[in-house]
């Protein structure tokens, strides 16, 4: 298991990407699956950065591990309680028609990953996502 702690700042997203690359370096993973994982993680972290800490900057902790043919990512923050599973799928036509920005991040993350679970634990939002990997070998 590997862990990364970052500030809830857009300037930290490159560190998040580097962390994910280092976690996936020894795993057999397709470029397509890697892109899906990276985009899902990016969307989750950007949402935390934008909305979890309205009055101040906080911290995001990311844990990554592999279990058999799955890669797991656990994302924790101490921000505003938010269960992303409660969001309804966005109305794509309405977003396009009214040229609205945003509203797709959680939907996209849920669609790209094979597992998406949330819990509130010790005053933290804990989101665990996973991707099934075909023929995965090695471990983090």
C-alpha positions as CSV (number, residue, x, y, z in Angstrom):
1,X,0.0,0.0,0.0
2,X,1.3,3.4,-0.9
3,X,0.1,6.7,0.6
4,X,0.2,10.4,-0.6
5,X,-0.9,13.5,1.3
6,X,-1.4,16.6,-0.6
7,X,-2.9,20.1,0.1
8,X,-6.3,20.8,-1.4
9,X,-4.8,22.9,-4.1
10,X,-4.9,22.6,-7.9
11,X,-1.1,23.1,-7.8
12,X,-0.9,19.6,-6.2
13,X,-2.5,17.7,-9.1
14,X,0.8,17.0,-10.7
15,X,2.0,15.3,-7.5
16,X,-1.2,13.2,-7.6
17,X,-0.5,12.2,-11.2
18,X,3.1,11.2,-10.3
19,X,1.9,9.2,-7.4
20,X,-0.5,7.3,-9.6
21,X,2.2,6.6,-12.2
22,X,4.5,5.3,-9.5
23,X,1.7,3.0,-8.2
24,X,0.9,1.6,-11.6
25,X,4.5,1.2,-12.8
26,X,4.8,-2.5,-11.9
27,X,1.3,-3.5,-12.8
28,X,0.2,-4.9,-16.1
29,X,-2.3,-2.3,-17.1
30,X,-3.5,-1.1,-20.5
31,X,-3.1,2.5,-21.5
32,X,-6.9,2.7,-21.7
33,X,-7.5,1.5,-18.1
34,X,-4.7,3.8,-16.8
35,X,-6.3,6.8,-18.4
36,X,-9.7,5.9,-16.9
37,X,-8.1,5.6,-13.4
38,X,-6.2,8.8,-13.8
39,X,-9.2,10.8,-15.0
40,X,-11.5,9.4,-12.3
41,X,-8.9,10.3,-9.6
42,X,-8.4,13.7,-11.1
43,X,-12.1,14.4,-11.1
44,X,-12.5,13.3,-7.5
45,X,-9.6,15.4,-6.3
46,X,-10.6,18.5,-8.2
47,X,-14.1,18.3,-6.7
48,X,-12.5,18.0,-3.2
49,X,-10.3,21.0,-3.9
50,X,-13.2,23.1,-5.2
51,X,-15.9,22.2,-2.7
52,X,-14.7,20.3,0.4
53,X,-13.0,23.2,2.2
54,X,-15.0,26.4,1.5
55,X,-13.5,28.4,4.4
56,X,-9.9,27.2,4.2
57,X,-7.4,24.9,2.6
58,X,-7.4,21.3,3.7
59,X,-5.6,18.1,3.0
60,X,-6.3,15.1,0.7
61,X,-4.9,11.7,1.5
62,X,-4.8,9.1,-1.2
63,X,-4.0,5.4,-0.6
64,X,-3.4,2.9,-3.4
65,X,-3.1,-0.8,-3.3
66,X,-3.6,-3.9,-5.5
67,X,-5.6,-6.9,-4.5
68,X,-5.4,-9.7,-7.1
69,X,-6.7,-8.2,-10.3
70,X,-8.0,-4.9,-9.0
71,X,-6.3,-1.6,-8.2
72,X,-7.9,0.3,-5.3
73,X,-7.7,4.0,-4.5
74,X,-9.0,5.4,-1.3
75,X,-9.4,9.2,-1.2
76,X,-9.9,10.9,2.2
77,X,-10.6,14.5,3.2
78,X,-11.9,16.2,6.3
79,X,-14.1,18.6,4.4
80,X,-17.8,19.2,4.2
81,X,-19.7,15.8,4.4
82,X,-20.5,14.8,0.8
83,X,-21.8,11.4,-0.4
84,X,-21.3,11.4,-4.2
85,X,-23.5,8.3,-4.6
86,X,-26.5,10.5,-3.8
87,X,-26.0,12.6,-6.9
88,X,-28.4,11.9,-9.7
89,X,-26.9,11.4,-13.2
90,X,-26.7,14.8,-15.0
91,X,-29.0,15.8,-17.8
92,X,-26.5,16.0,-20.6
93,X,-28.9,17.7,-23.0
94,X,-29.6,20.4,-20.4
95,X,-25.9,21.0,-19.8
96,X,-25.3,21.4,-23.5
97,X,-28.4,23.4,-24.2
98,X,-27.7,25.9,-21.4
99,X,-23.9,25.8,-21.9
100,X,-23.4,25.0,-18.2
101,X,-19.9,24.1,-16.9
102,X,-19.4,21.4,-14.5
103,X,-21.7,18.7,-13.2
104,X,-20.1,15.8,-14.9
105,X,-17.1,14.9,-12.6
106,X,-18.8,12.5,-10.2
107,X,-20.8,10.9,-13.0
108,X,-17.6,10.5,-15.1
109,X,-15.7,9.0,-12.2
110,X,-18.4,6.5,-11.4
111,X,-18.7,5.5,-15.1
112,X,-14.9,5.1,-15.6
113,X,-14.4,2.9,-12.5
114,X,-15.7,-0.6,-11.7
115,X,-16.3,0.2,-8.0
116,X,-17.3,3.4,-6.3
117,X,-18.1,3.4,-2.5
118,X,-18.4,6.1,0.1
119,X,-18.5,6.3,3.9
120,X,-18.2,9.0,6.5
121,X,-15.6,7.9,9.1
122,X,-14.0,9.9,11.9
123,X,-15.2,13.2,10.4
124,X,-13.7,12.3,7.1
125,X,-15.2,11.7,3.7
126,X,-13.8,8.3,2.5
127,X,-14.2,7.4,-1.1
128,X,-12.9,4.1,-2.3
129,X,-12.8,3.4,-6.0
130,X,-11.4,0.4,-7.9
131,X,-10.7,-0.8,-11.4
132,X,-10.6,-4.4,-12.5
133,X,-7.4,-5.2,-14.3
134,X,-7.1,-8.1,-16.8
135,X,-4.0,-10.1,-16.3
136,X,-2.7,-7.9,-13.6
137,X,0.6,-9.0,-12.0
138,X,3.0,-7.6,-9.4
139,X,1.7,-5.5,-6.5
140,X,2.2,-2.0,-5.3
